[in-house]
Amino acid sequence: MIRAIIFDFGRVISAQKPLSLFRSYEEHLGLAPGMLNRIMFGSLDWQKALVGRKTVEEFWYDIGPELGLNSRDEIDAFRRRYQSDEAANGEVLDLIRRLHGRYKLAVLSNSPPGLTQWLAHWKMLDLFDVVYCSGDEGVIKPDPAAFGITLQRLGVEPEEAVFIDDTKEHIEAAKKLGLHGVLFTTADALEEELDRLLRSKRAKDKRKQNGCALFRFHQTKVEKTDLGNSPLRPDPLTTESDLLRPHGVVCRSWIGERLGGRDTR
């Protein structure tokens, strides 16, 4: 059963800025196309901010000169412009609101310290049961510890959670740990994939429950039957799994009990 849905923040909950906007920043700063992202997010300063070794303010003041900003006033002014252009993805936010109350929800993001402030500013902090910010925790995705801490705080097992991210490496890391992974492209595609996944998992769980109930009924009939005179009497080589096969059902929990609690997987 799916009990929790975990969202990345950047370019999933927050909307992807258009390239035209980045180009306008670069023209203002006198930078060549593509240089802004390279300077900001390809820097050692950014990596330090992601694990909490720099505050957001320290990050901006350290990269400012590389952007051609030579005073704190210039850096602060550009930072305000850059951050004012940030916005939530409205369609994803609508989906989160519809999921709220039906599933446990979390944010798992590689972000500098202070992610909860963004969520509060956008009036969505209360929608999430857990917010994992790498800058507050000191561990970034795809480190298994980032996923483990998030799952522990949600109180769910990996197979009970769906993880949504726009980075393939992070999705693959989550799947290796047993989570269901959805690579984000658009809000419409996400909703369609989530609907398919949740429906499929519910159907699978229902078949498993029905199968276990069928086997318990069958086993009760066997125990009440005199196997010495019954066509169900197993030959000496028949195993418990063999008794299951005619009914197309495998119920590991029941088999574990009958074999003294041993895990047969």
Secondary structure, 3 states (H helix, E strand, C coil): CCCEEEECHHHHHECCCCHHHHHHHHHHHCCCCCHHHHHHHCCHHHHHHHCCCCCHHHHHHHHHHHHCCCCHHHHHHHHHHHHHCCCECHHHHHHHHHHECCEEEEEEECCCCCHHHHHHHCCCHHHCCEEEEHHHHCCCCCCHHHHHHHHHHHCCCHHHEEEEECCHHHHHHHHHCCCEEEECCCHHHHHHHHHHHHHHHHHHHHHHHHHHHHHHHHHHHHHCCCHHHCCCCCCCCCCHHHHHHHHCCCCHHHHHHHCCCCCCC
